[in-house]
Amino acid sequence: MNTEDFPLPRSRRANERLHALIPGGAHTYAKGDDQYPEDLAPVISHGRGAHVWDVDGNRYVEYGSGLRSVSLGHVHPRVTEAVRRELDRGGNFVRPSVLEVEAAERFLATVPTAEMVKFAKNGSDVTTAAVRLARAVTGRPRVAVCGDQPFFSTDDWFIGTTPMPAGIPAATTELTLAFPYGDLAATEELLSRHRDEVACLILEPAGHSEPPPGYLAGLRELADRHGCVLVFDEMITGLRWSEAGAQGLYGVVPDLSTFGKALGNGFAVSALAGRRELMERGGLRHSGERVFLLSTTHGAETHSLAAAMAVLTTYAEEGITARLHALGERLAAGVRAAAAGAGVGDHLLVRGRASNLVFATLDGAGRPSQEYRTLFLRALLAGGVLAPSFVVSSALDEADIDHTVEVVAEACAVYRKALDAGDPTPWLAGRPVKPVFRRLA
């Protein structure tokens, strides 16, 4: 396959315009054209349901929509109608809108393990607010993050620990520690070594594998024993694991939790939720020192809160979480069968909960390979599948899944040829895709 097989002239020109005006050519690094094969990064015109169209007129079955945020599909009628209704009533006022209390009531009814909630616009806002609140209530400076998980915030306390720490003082980074997922003994050793210094443990409660039996309950006990705050980052697990997130599925209650992504079906809304005793420290009804918790001009825009309420209602009334799992299970089974049939079942792996599938591409020696990922993505794009992951939306239907599996089978045939040749280079037609986190461009 070469570039001429699947030309994207308008997308290429649009990418040049993007890079000329926007650092990185996108407002999110994970959307950058370096994440796609060279000259095969489609620029999107519009979307509907589980499909998107690029500016060249090509239609794709889309996965990982909006970086996992559009879990109901694009232009979902219930969400769109709720948003339109509020747009005609005003979006932002000098005092709270009644929608703020209605959205809070709806959220807390869905996530009953939390007692108070505050809304913002993106995940970084609320995870950083959780860290600040934990430091304030404990009087401790250090933050312990799960080192096996890829992302928590754009703010200094986290980005300083990544391969892109430019601009962040070392003194800030030194306050952030890492603990391994699933290893209670190592986490206890960390807390003992930094006794009375760690304000909080922050982690995604689940990821590409299920938490080991007793692990989350063990973390809860460790946090209590060492006097630190337990924070669940539910940006991904929220709604996709259960309507109440991972905490609702596994029955372990954090002190604080953060939600976003699926909460707005693409509209900008996130949430910090948790125990009243902690959350009220950012309020007015306590006698202690005040915490500047969250204060954002656009945090409670009416149309985003209306979108969130419509999403929560749709999940509850239409059984969306169960549908996501059913679609994901069908997709995972089909991809695995296609890979096995082409003899690449040990090289193209599907991982994760059915509602949150990702894939790994391994070379002939079983090592993660950006070159083989590039080859695989090229074949998917040529077949009309836009899939940086295999994260499903409820707008997919069985025909979409079956088409995807057919395209995967074709991609696996190319994968097998590259493995047999011992070199994927002839099938790349350009530079390989690159990891998001890297020190040099």
N, C-alpha and C positions, 0 to 999 in steps of 0.2 A: 504494500500500500504506500502511496506517496501523496504529497499535499494536493496534487492535481486531481486526485480521485474525489476530493471533497473540498472544493474551494469555498472560502468565506471572504470574498473581497470587501464587502461592506463592513463586516465585523473587523477585519484587519485595519481598515481605515479608521473605524470608530475607536479601536484600541490605540492607534497612534494619537488621536485627539485626546483620549483619556490620559495618556501618559504625558502629553504636553501640558496639561492643566492640573492634573491630580497626582500627587506623589504616589507612586506604585500603580497608578492606573485604575485604582478602585478604592472605595472607602473602607473596605475590610480586606486584610491581607489574604484571607482564605478565598477571596473571590478574584485574586490577581491572575493575570494571564500566565504567570510563571507556574501556576498550578495545573496548567493544561498543556498539551503538546504544542510545539511551536506552530504559530499561525492557525491553530485550531481552537481558539478561545472565543466561542460565540458571544456576541453582545446581544442582550435580550431586548426584544421589542415589546412583548406583552405575554401574559399567561392566562390560562383559564383551566380550572380544575387541576389535573395532574400533568398538564402539557404547557410548554412554553414555546414561543416562536422567536427566532433571532432576526436581526435586521436584514439578513439575506433571504428570509422567507422560509427557512427550514423549521420544521416542527420536531420537538423532542418529547419523549417521556422523561419527566424530571424527577430526580431523587435528591434528598437532602435539601428540599426547597427552602430558600431563605435561610440557609445554615440551620436547618431543623425547625425554623420558626413557623412555616406555613404548613401545619400538620393537617388542616382541613382542606387544603387545595386553594388555588388562587380564585379570587372573586367569589368566595363562599357566600351564598345568598343571605343567610341569617346574619352573618357578620357585616356584610356590605350594607344591608338595610339598617342595622343598628347604627352604623357609622353615619350614613346619610341623614338619618333622623336627627342626630345631634349636630351635624354641620349646619343645619338650618336653624339651630337654637343658640349658637354661639359656642366657641371652643375653649375660652380661657377668661376668667373673671378676676376681680380684685379680692374676692372672698371665695371660700370653697363652694363648689357646686354640690347640689344634693346628690349627684351621681357619685361623689367621692364616698359618701357613707353607704350608698347602695352597692357600689362595687366592693367596698370592704366587707359588708355583710355577706355578699355572694361568695367572695373569696374564702372567708373564714368558715362559711358553711361547707365549702368544698374541702378545705384543709383544716379540719376541726382540731388537729394537734397544735395549731397556732392560736394565740389569743388576741394579737393585734397585728396590723399590717400597715405598711406605708409603701406607696407606689412611686416609681421613678420611670426612667425611659430605657435604660439598658442594664445589662447584667453587671458591668463593672461598677456602676453607681451603688448597687445594693450589696455586692460582696464587699466592697471597700467600707460601706457603712457598717456592715456586720463586724468587720475587723476593728473599726474605730470604737464601736460600742463595746466589744469584748475587752479592748484595752482599757476603756474608761471604767467599766464595772469591776475589773480585776485589779487595775492599777499596775498591770504588767506590760512590758514592752514587746515581747517576742510573739511571733505568729508561726504556727506549725501547719504547713500545707502538705497535702498528699503529693509526694514527689513523682508518683507514677501516672499522674493525670495531667493533661496537656495545658489547660488554661483556666484561670480564675478571674483575671482582671487586667485591664490595660494600665492600671496604676502601679506606682513605683514598687510597692511592697511585694508585688508578684513579678512584674516584668524584669526586675533586677536579677531574678534567679534564672532567667532564660538565656539562650545564646544571643539575645539582642538587648544587652543591658546598657547600651550607649545612652549617656545623659542622666544616668541614675547614680547618685552617690553611693559609694561602697558602704558607708555607715548605715544607709537605709537597708541595703540588701542583707547586711549581717544580722538584721533583726528577724529575718525570715528563715525558718528551719524547715527541713523536709522529713516526712516519715513515710514508710512503705505501706502500700495498701495491703490489707489482709494479715499484717504481722503485728499482733498485739504486743508481743515481747519487745520488739524493736521500738515500738511507740512508747511503751512504759520506760524503757531505758533512756529514751530521749527526754521524757518528762522528768525523770529522776536526775538526769545529768544537768538539766536546766531547771532545777526545782524552784518553784515560785516565780519563774520568769515568763512562762508561756501563757499568753492571754487566751488563746483559742486553738482548737484543732478544726481545720476546714478541709472538706473533701466532698467529692461527688460520692454519694452513698453507694452507687453501683455504676458499672461501666460496661466494658466489653465482656465481662464475666460476672456471674452472680457472686455476691459477697459470701465468703466462707461461713459455714454455720456458726452462729454466735458472735460473729465479728463485730457487727454494728452495736449489738448489746454490750459487747466487751469494751468498745470505744466509749459508750455512754458511761460505763462504770469507771473507766480510767479518767475521763473528764471530771466526773464527780469527785473521785478520790484525790485528784491533783488540783481541784479548784479552778479548772479552766472551762471555757465556753465551748460547746460542741455546735459547729455550724455545718449544715448540709447545703451544698450547692446543688440545687435542684433545677438548674437551667435546662438540662436535657431530660432528667428523669421526671420532672414535673409534668403531669398529665400523661406522658408516654408510658410510665410504669404503672400508674393508677391515677385516677382523678385527683387523689391527694398526694401524688408523687411517690417516691420510694419510701418515705416515712409512713405513708398510709399502707403500702404493700407489705413492708417488713415489720411494722409495728414498733419501731424504735423512734422515740421523740427527741429531736434535737432542741437545743435552746433557741437557736435561730436558724432560719432557712431562707434561701433566696430562689425566686422563680423568675422566668422570663420566656423567651423563645416561643413555645407553643401557646403561651398565655394570650397573645394578641393576634395570632394567625397572620403575622407579618406587620401588624401595627405596633408602634413602639410603646411597650409597657413592660415593666418589671416590678418585682415586689420583694420587700424584706418583711419577713413574718417571724413571729416568735412569742416567747413567754412575756406576759404583761410586765412582770417585774423588771425585765431588761428593757423592753421596748419603751416603757414609760419614761426611762431616763432621757429619751430624746423629746419628751413632751413637757407639759406645764404642771402636771399634777403630782409632783413629788418635791421633797425638801432637799434633795442632794444637788451636787454640782450639775449644771446642765451640759448635755452632750449635743453638739451640732450634728445631728444625725443625717437627715436628708432634707434639703430645701432647694427644690428645683422649679424654675419658672414653668416648665412644660410637663412636670411630673404627673399632673392630674388633668391633662387635656381631656375634654369630655368625650371626644370621638374614640380615643384609645381605651378609656375605661368602658365605654359602651361595647367596643370590640371584645374586651376581656370578658365582660358579662355574657355576651353572646357565645363566645367560645366555651365558657364553663357550662352554660346551659346546653349547648349542642353536645358536648362530651357526655353529659349526664343523660340526656334524653335519647340520644342516638347510639349509645354504646360505642363511642369512637375508640376508646383504648382497646377494647376487644377486637374491633375491626383492624386496627393497626397491627395487632399481633397476628391475626389471621392472614393478612396480606403479606406480612413479613415472613411468616412460616412458609407460605406458598413460594415466595421468591427465593428464600434460602434453599429450600429443597430443590427447586429447579436449577439454580446456579450450581449447587454442589453436584447434581446429576450431570449437568453439561460439562463441568470441569472433569469429573471422573470419566465421562465418556470420551473425552479428548485426551485422556492420559495426563492431565495437569492438576488432578485433585489434590496433590501434595504441594502445589505451587500457587494456586489461586484459592485463597481461604476466605470463607465468610464467617464473621465473628459478631458477637453481641446479642443482646436481647432482640427478639423478633421485631419489636417496634423501633429498633435503633441499630440496624445492621451496618457494618462497615466491611470492607474487603482488604485483604493483604495480598501483595504480589511478591512472590519469592523467586529467586534465581535458581539455577541448577543445583547450587549447593545449599539451598534452603534458607538463604539470607534475604532480608527485605531489600527490594530492588526498585529504585525510581525508574530505571530503564524499562523494566517489565511493566511497571504501572503505566508508563507512557504508551507503550505498545497496546496495552489493554484499553486505555482511554481512547486512543485513536480509533480503534475498532468499534467501541461503543458509540462514539460520536457519529461515525460514518453510518451506523445503523439507526440513528435517530434516538439515542439514549444518552441523556446528560446525567452522569452519575459519578460525582466525586466520592459518593458513598452509596449505599443501598438503603438509606433511611427513607421509609415509605411515608406517604400521606394518605389520608382516608379517601381522597378523590381518585386514587388508582382503582382500576377494575381488573378483573381476571384477564381480559384481553391485553391490557397494558403489561401485566406480569408475564403473560405467555410470550408477548413480543420481545420483552426484555430478555427472557431466557433464550429465545432463538438467536438474538444478537450476541449474547454471551457465548453461546455455542460456537458461533462464527469466530468470535474473538479468541476463544480457547484453541481453535484450530491453528490460528496464527501463532499463538503462544507456544503451542507444541512444536511448530516449525522452528521458532527461535531457540527453544531449548535444544532441539536436535542439532541445530547449527552451532550451539554453544556461544552464540553472540546475537543479542537482539538488535544491534545497531542498524542493520539493513531495513528494519521495519519501523524505525523511529522518525526518519525524515526530518531530523533537527535535534535540538538539545533536549535532554530529558526534563521532565517536570522536576520541581525543586521543593524541598520542605519549606514550610512557612517560616519556622524559626531557624535562622542561620545568620551568622555574624556579618557576612559580606553579601552584597547584592549579586 
